[in-house]
Amino acid sequence: MSTTKGATQSGSQGDQARAWSFYRTPEVRSFANWIGNAMSGALLYAGRATGGTEIERVPDDHPAAQIVAEIAGGPQGQAQLLREYGRHLAVAGEGWTVIQPSENRAPDWHVVSVLEMNRKGTNMVATINGEPVPIPATEPGESTPELAPIAIRVWDPSPEIYMNADSPVLGALTELEELRLLSAAVRAVTLSRLTGRGVLVVPKGTRFPTTGVQGDAEDDLIDVFLQVAETAIREPDSAAATVPIILEVPAEMVGSIQRLTFESDFDELAIKLREENIRRFATAADIPAEFLLGLGDVNHWGVWGLTQEAVRLGIEPRLQIVAHAYSRYWLQPLLESQGVADAAEFVVGADTSPLRVRTNRSQTALEVFDRGAISGRALRRETGFDESDAPTPEETAKRGREETPSGGTETLPVDETTTDPDTLPASATPPPPSAGLVAAADGLIWAALSAAGEKLRRTPACPRSQRAQAREVQSAELHTLLRVEAVQVEQWRLLDGAWSRIPEVAGRYGMDPECLTTSLDTYCRELIAAGVVHSYDVVPAAISTCTGVAA
């Protein structure tokens, strides 16, 4: 299995150390943790590359699926692993996975930073829990020594030098250094305002306040100022930080007392420059700047749109980096060692659908499922369940029995076979729609959704801040980006005029135009309200109620 030699350490460790030095600044920490927390919501799975952009999931009993399921000990460990990688890739652009095998239990998985990986001769040494862990180097095709730790480098390659890492923080080191200096300047200004209120010029003979220790003796001016300054620093909310020192002077000397300050125009400029620098870093980060600068002026639908953009630009690319490394340096070598054919075709995939599900789609998914427009798999996904919750064939057969009014089940005195009898009347089972009818209906649906999308761009559902993003989406799929309530489809007349050609199409295939119009209109309304993409595969189900209705 390829480990340290197969993935050489980055040559930009100095810059990465500087990048990590900025992690404790609020802006960088907030950015890195946002990326990490979002990545932790994704799900790893095993798939097979089919030659295109799609990855076909493999069955749960396939060796690839079993290997991926055991990564980091299971789903909880994988969530923590992805969270750690989110922070590492956001800051230094690089992290390492160290896997420590064990004879009696599952291996331990650790994510360590590039600062915790050091080269010693031809080997690497990782620092884990404060202890050095030597990792022998291997070349691709070499076998790893028994129970030896394995290290996998995961990095975002720099377009300048492939083996070097890249990240938003590495690209903003100069701006972050300026931000640190400006923050120090603002802090110095703040402390100076607390402790250095300027110089008070007083006439000779002015009497200063006395303390109980000194009795009636006059306090020294320096001692008084130092005592007040120490109190102001130790207790910023005390009176010493805001109340001036009280002096006792003869009345004729009041006009002779002057206060000199050392404030400069840079004090206010430093604050403005710091704000501008924060904005520059927010712009350099590869997520919408609103997540770092605040979402005060964005409504909840705008937040949803920004989140989708952040997932597309900031989360999915980093998940693909982790998935690619685990595919090449973990999954495929293990499959090869098990003798699995075409091991190089199997990959680790990352499912981001949990990050995209709208919280109010469950009820809509139930309604669309009842119409036959989505599958049981899609229904389980949208309502928060997974495939392990799918009913068994026995449970499905049991639920097919007739329900009594009281809610119980009653076994009917008939044959319970699930196959259709040979004598089933033709009227009981509508004939399947022809391929030509399905194609024609698909064209009508797509045209209707495209027209609805064009109208949707001019509605309140598409605020000015989202119009640029909306222009990048196909009109027929715009409803998946913008939230539309069921009543708004009618309110905004999104489907008006969409079915003008149905009489012609229905006549061509001997169908009832009214039934076809109702079926397609209902299907499109439910798609728009649910935010679901139209699929050609569900067209037969959407028009099945009309195939047995003559014109």
N, C-alpha and C positions, 0 to 999 in steps of 0.2 A: 504494500500500500504506500502511495506517495505521501510523504509528510514534509519535513523541513527542507530537504534538498529540492523537492519538487515545487516548493513555493518559497523562494528566497526572501529573506527579510528585507524590509524597505531600507533604502539608503537615505531617507529624509527624517531620521529619528529625532534630530535636533529640532526641526520645525514641529514635529509631533509633540515633543516635550513642551514646547512653547504653547501649542494648542491646548494641551491638557492643563497648563497653568492658568488658562482663562476659564476653565470649566466652572470654577466657583463664582464667577461673575453671574449676576442674575439673568442676563440676557442669554448667555451661552448655555447655562444650566437649564433654563426654561425651554430653549430650542431642542437641546439634546434629549431631555426627558419627554418632551412631546413626541419626538420621533420614536423613542423607545417604547413609550406606552402604547402608541398606535400600532407599532409592529407586533407587540405582544398579543394583539387581538387576532392576528392571522393564524391560519391552520396549515400545518405541513402535511403533505400527502405524497404518495408515490404515483408516478405516471409514466406513460410511454410516449416518447416523441413520435408523432406520425408523419413527420416530414414537413408539416406546415407550422403555423404558429400555435395551434391547439395542442394541449397535452391531454391524452386520454388516461383517465384514472384506471389503475389496475385493481383487480379484485382483492378483497381483504386477505385472502389466503395465499396470495402470491408472495414469494420471498422478498420482493422489493417493498411491498406494503408492510411486511413484518419488520424489516430493517428500519424503515422510516418511523414506524410506530414506536420503536424502541429508542429513538434519538432522545437524549437527555432524560430518559426514564419515562417518557410519556407526555401527554398534553400539558400538564402543569409545568414540567421541566422545560418543555419547548417554549412555552409562553415566557418564562423567565429568561431563557437563552436568547430569544428574539428581542426581548426588551434590552438586554445587555448589548446586543449587537447594534441595536438602534442608536444607543448612546456612543458606542465606539466609532461607528461609521460616520455619525454626525460631527464628532469632534476631531478625531485623528484620521478618519477614513480607513481604519484598519483595526482588526482584533484577531485574536488567536483562540481556537478551540483546543483545549488539552483534554484528552480522553485517557483516563487511568483505569486499565482493566483490573479485574479482581478474580480470584479463583472461586470465591464463595458467594458473590453477589454481582449485581449488574455494575457495569463500569460507571465511574464518576465522570461527569462532564463539567468542565470549567471554561468560562470565557475570561481571558486575561488580556490586558492591554499590551500594546507594543512596548511599553516601558518595562513590562515584567518579563520580556523575552530577551535573552542575551545569548550570544554565540560563544561557545567554548570549544575551540578547535573545529572539528567538522560537525559537532553536535550542537544542540540548542539546550539551554537551561531555562526552565520556566519557574517563576516564583509563585507558588500557590500557598495561600494561608501562611505566608511568611517563610515557607520552607522551599529550598531549591529542589527542582525535579528535573533530572537529566533526561533528555529525549534524544535517542539515537536517530541519526539521519538515514533515510532510505531513498533510493531512486525508484521511479516508476517501474513496476514489475518485480521489485524486490519484496521479499516477505518480511514482515515486521517481527522482531524477536518476541518470543512468548512473554506475555504479560508486560511488555514494554509500553510506556506511555506513547501516545500518538498526538502529534500537533498538526492542526490544519490552519493555514493562514487564510483569512477572509479579508479582502481589501477592495476598495473602489479604485481601479487603476487610473493614474493620472494620464490625460491625453498627451502630455509632454514626454514622460518616461513611464512606460507601462508598469514596471515593477515598483514604482513609487505610488504612494497612496494620495488620494485627493479627497477634500471635504470642504464644506462651506467655511468652517472655522480656519482651515489652513489657507483658504483663499482670502481671508479677512484679517490676517495677523497684524498688518499695519494699522488697520482701523481699530482693532481691539486694543493694541498697544496705546494708541491715541486715547481710546476710551478709558483705559486704566489711568493714564496721566491726568486726563480731565476730571475723572472721579476723585483722584488724589487732590487736585487743585480745589474742587468744590468742597471736599472735606476740610482742607486747610482753611478755606474761607469761612466755613461753618465754625471751626474751632476758634479762629481769630475773632469772629463776632462774639463768641462766648467769653473768651479770655482777654482779648485785646481790644478794649473799647476806645483805644486811642490814648493820648497823653494829655493829662490835665495840668495846665500851667497855672500855678497859684502864687500869690504874693508871699514873700517871706514873712514868717510869723503866723501863718495859718495853722490852726490847731486840728490835728487829726483825731479820729475816734480812738478811744483807749480800750484795753481789755482788762478783765478782772485780774489777770496775772501781774500786769504791770502797774496796777493802781492808777495813780494820777499822772504817771509819766506819759510823755508823748510817744506814740508808735512811730517807728520808722516807715517812711513812705513805701519803700520796696517791700518790707514785710507785709504791709497791708495788701498791696497789689498781689503778691504771691499767694497769700492766704485766700483771697477772693478767687484768683485764677484756679487754684487747686480745687476749691469747692465747686466751681462752675464745670470743670472737666469731670470730676467724680460724680456730680449730681447735676446733669444738664437742666433738669426741671426745677432746680432750686432758685431761690430769689437772687443768689449771687450771680446767676447767669444773665439776669435781665435788669436788676435794680442797680443804679449807679452807686458809687461810694459816696457817703455823706460826709461833707466837710463843714466845720464850724468856722466862720470867718466874720470879721467885723463888717457892718453894713456898707461902709465906704469902700470896701475891697471887692464887693460882689462883681462890679463891672470889670475888674481886672483879671478875673478868672477866665481862661480860654481852654477849649478842648481841641486837640489836634488829632486827626484820624489818618490812617494809612490805606484807606480803601482806594481801589483803582477801578477803571472801567473794565478790566479783565475779569473781575469777580462775576459780573452779570454775563459777560461774553462766554466764560467757561461753562456756565450752565446751559446756554444756548448751543454751544458747540457739542456738549455731551449729548443733548437731545438729538442733534443732527447725526452724530456718530452712531447712536443707537438705531436711528432710522436707516442708515447706510447698511448696518449689519443685517437688519431685518429684510432689507431688499436683496442682500446677497444670499440669504438663506433660501433653500429651494422649496419652501412652503409659502403660502400666502402671507404677506407681511402682517396682516391683521391679527394673526395668532400670537405675534410678539408685541405688537403695538396696542392691541386691545380691540375688542369687538363691540364697543359701546354703541356704534351707529349702525350695526348690522342686525337685521331681524333674524328670526330663527330659520327661515327658509334660506336666507342669505348665508347663514352659518353652515347649513347643510350643503349648499353649493360649494362654499369654500372648502369644506371638509372633503368633498369628492375630488376637488382639484388637488388638495394636499395629498390624498391617498394616491392619486395618479402620478404626481410629480415627485413626491418626497418619500412615500412608503413603498410602493410597488417596485421601483428600481432597486432599493436597498434589499428588499426581500429576495429579488432575483439574484443579487450578489451572493447572499447567504446560500440560497438554494443551489446556485451553480457550483459553489465551492463544495458543498456537501454531496452533490451529485458526482463530481469528478474525483474527489479525494476520499469519499466514504462509501456511498451507495454502490457505484460501479465497480470499485475494486473488490468489495465484499461479494457482489454477485458473480464476478469472474472467479473468485476463489471457490464459490459453490457450484461452478460449472453451468451457470445459467446462460443459455444461448442469447446472443445479441445484447449482452449486458450494457453496452454503451448506449443503447436506445432508452434505457430506463433512467429517469431523472427524479429529483425532488422538486415538487411544486409547492407553491404558497397560495392558499385560497384567501382572498381579501373580502369575500362576500359578507362576513360578519361585520366588517367596518362600513359597509354600504347600506345595510338594511335599515329602512325607515321604521321608526317605532310604531307608526300607526298603520302598517301594512298587513298586520295579521288578519284583521276582519275582512279586508278587501281580498286577501289571498283565499280565504275560505269561500267567499262569494264567487270569485273567478274559478276556483276549483270545481264548485258545484255546476258551473256552466261547461265544464270540460275543457277550459282554455289553458290550464296549466296542469302539470303532472303532480303526482303525489310527492315526488322528490322535491319539487319546487315549493309545494305547500309546507312540507316539513321544514325546509330551509327558512322560509319567511316567518314561520311561527316559532322559531327558535329550537326546533328539534333536529336530530341528525338521522342518518340511515339506520342506526341501531334501534331506533324507535319504530321502524316500519313494522306493520303487522305481519305475522306469519301466514302462510296459505290457510292453515287451519282456522286462525282467528278471522281471516277475511271471509271464509265460508260460513263461519258461525254468525258473523254480523249480517250475512245475506238473508238470514231467516226473518220472517215477518215479525215486526214489533207489535205488542199488544198495547191498547190505550193506556194501561197502567205503567208502561215503560219497560216491562219485562219482555222476554223473548218466548215465542211459541213455535214449536216444531210443527211444520205443516205435514199433513198426511199425504205427501207426494214423494216422488223419487227425488233425492237430494243431489243427484249428479250435477256437476257444474257445466257439462257440455250441452249444447243445444240439441234437442231431439230432432230426428229426421223429419218428423211430421209437423214441425213448427210452421204455422201459417205465414205466408209471405208478408201479410200486412203487419205481423208482429215485429219484424226486423226490417227497418228501412234499408233499401239498397245503398251501398257505399257510393259517395259521389264520384263521378268520373274524374280522370286526371285533368281533362280540359276545364271542367267546372271548378276544380280546386285552384287551378292556375288563374282562371278569370277572377275568382273570389279573392285570391291573394293580391292580384293587381288592384282590385277595387279597394281593399283594405289599406294597401300601401299608399295609394293616391289619397285616400281619406285622411290617413295619419299625416301625410306630408302637408296637405292643406291645413289641417288642424295645427300643425307645428308652425306654419307661417303666420297664422292668426295669433298663436300663443306668444310669439315674439313681441306683439304689440299690446299685450295685456299686462296688468299689474303683477302677474306671476313672474315676469321677466324684467326686474328693475334695471335701471341704467347700468349699475355696477356689474351686472352679469351678461350684458348684451354681447360683449366681445367674446366671452366664453360660449355663449349660445350660438354664435355664428359658426363656431367650429364643429357643431353637432348637426347631423342630418336632421332635416325637418321632421321626418317620420319618427325620429327617436328623441325629439326634444322633450317630450312629456316624461321621459325617464330622468331628466335633469331638473325640471321645474315642477314644483308641487301643484297639482290641480285637484280640487275637490270635485266630487261627482256632480254637484249642483252647478259648478262653474262651467262644465262642458256645455250645458244649455244656456247659462247666463252669458257666456262669451260667444255662443253660436259657433263652436269649433267645428261641428260636423254639418252645418247648414250647406246644402247643395252638394254634399259628398256622394249622394246615391242617385244622381240623375240618370246614370247609364244602366241601373239595375233592370228596368223593364226590358231593355234590349238583350242583356245578358240572360235574364231569366227566360225570355222567349226562346233564345237560342238552345237552351238545355231543357225546355219543357217544365220549368219550375214556376211556382207561385211567386210573383215579384214582391208581394206584401210580406210573405214569410221570409224571403231572402233579405229584404230590407231590414226587417226587425232583427234577424239573427246577426247580420253584419254590424248594424248600428249598436246593438247591445254589446257585442264583443268589443268594438272599438271604444265605447264609453268606459267599459270596465278596464281595458288596457290603460287608457289615459289616466283614470282615477287611481289605478294601482301602481302606475309608473313602471309597467312591465314592457319589455321589448316584444314586438310582434314576431312570431315564429311561423314559418310556412307549415311546420309539422302539425300545428293545432288547427289549421283551417278546416280539415275534414270534420273535426269535432264541433267546430263553431257553426257549421252549416248542416250538420247531420239531421237536425229536426225538420229540415225542409226537403230532404231528398225524397221523402215518400209522399210529399204534398204536390199534387198536379196543378198545373196552371189553370 
